[in-house]
Amino acid sequence: MANLRDIRRRIKSVKNTSQITRAMQLVAASKMKRAQDAALAGRPYAQLLARIMGPVANGVLGFTHPFLEEREVKSRGIILVSTDKGLCGGLNANLFREIPEKSESIKYITVGRKAAQFISRSGRDLIADFSVSDNTTFPEVKTVIEFAISSFLDGTINTLEILYSGFVNTLKQDPRLVPLLPLTSIEDALKSLGIEEGSQDDRELNFEPDVEKILTDLLPLFVRREFFNMVRGAKASEHSARMVAMKSATDNANNLVDSLTLDYNKARQAAITQEILEIAAATASNG
């Protein structure tokens, strides 16, 4: 009977775990839907920004900006975007495998507790760490990119790259290492948004106060919005991976409950059979 009690306890424990993972699956699914909607909602703004930058860029020659200057690369800067929490399958492990080999010439800015822990544990150069909420508001993300831009402008880093989990679909998230600064050209910046160089505006445009001033303001805005879209994509990847991981855990728990229930019934049947045999043997000996 002790064996039956152990099996009952284990069945109860696994059922409790299944309820927890099922609840986490539903929460992750809800957050994933919001994160996907937020990522999609940012595309029209990015496309509008590109349509504005295109005619402006075509209207100026010899424009220079710190974001467009090629530099000697003495120190690379990488913003590593991970999750704050675990229980999201191999999302972070796959991301960390894409980190370049340990090098003194790379400085890291992390977004997410898991990234900060990994970079510190592996002995890499961590210059700042940040965290953003599941809502992923622009002010939160702006704090990160402003620090990175400041480090780029003052020469602490000579390039700026983003390593994050790009959202493909619910079942697939791809680690991506994307160069952000310096921009090789305005045309390449537009192509990164999917805007090809054929859509030119033939109208005669007047710019106030002047084209250089507008581009000077638009380029930082472009960089901030690009990074914002990447972080929102990473959040969608996190919630998708967690939902899939929790669904898998729930299914495994249910399968284990079924297996334990079968073992329990077998043990219970064996115990009943043993009791019947003992009663029959006792009756035969008394007869």
C-alpha angles and dihedrals in degrees: 000000000000088000090054091052091051092051092048091051091049093048090052092048093050092047090053090050090049091054091051094048091046091053091048089050092055093046091049091049091053093048091045091056091051092046092050091049090049092050092050092045091060095058098078090053091050091049091048090050089052092050089053094046094049099065091038092053091047090053097060134061128198094014114168129194133165089244090059098047118110112222139189104265108234096146127021120210121211126185106207113202115198138146129281093220136039131226092092101113118240095334097115094036091054090047095050091051088066093058110114118252115281109286134165090220094067123083120192134215111189132205110194134032095256092057093048091050093049096047092047093045093050093051097244124148108271112184099172141358129202139178131212128197126241088260089062098204121193094243089057093050093041090062090059098046093044090057091048093048090048090052089049094050095047092050099248086125127018098202134028122213133173122219111191143138107267116213113238101158139320093286100036133058120170124205108234131192105200125183111227107168137071097033107219090212141335089252091057089048090055092047089055086064091051094256111137122210095249100080101084125161112236094193121109105252130198118203126207127233088359141298096257092053092049093050091046089059097038099054096060089044090052092051093048093049093047091053091045090055091049092052091049089050089051090052091052088051091050095052092043092051092046092049092051092045093050092047089052091048091049092050091048091049092051091049090050091050089053091050093047091047089054090050090048092052091048092050091046091050090048090051092050091048090050091051091050091051092049091050091047091049092048091049092049093050092049091048 
